[in-house]
Amino acid sequence: MAEKGLSSDGEIRGALSELPGWKQQGKGISKTFDLKGFKGAMAFTGTVGELAERADHHPDILIQFTKVTLTLSSHDAGGITDRDLRLARQIEAAAKDQLA
């Protein structure tokens, strides 16, 4: 069953205030991470893939040398849901020791 989207931009901004660096972009949330070299970026991407697979929620991933940009959106709900925010929190926790 699809999750209900967050109801307002204010609700989304409030949730993002607890996720430094994440920004609303259209119907999703996005952040660029600067990792320790290309190998670190690839390792981080693998970690994100495992977290996403466990959550059955799959982000768009752009890898640019040491930078990895993630975009989360609940397409089935037509926008941003709590599922996106939960995965963003898990990604933040995983990224702490991999950042440049």
Helices and strands as residue ranges (DSSP letters): H 9-16, E 23-25, E 28-34, H 37-55, E 60-64, E 67-72, G 75-77, H 82-95
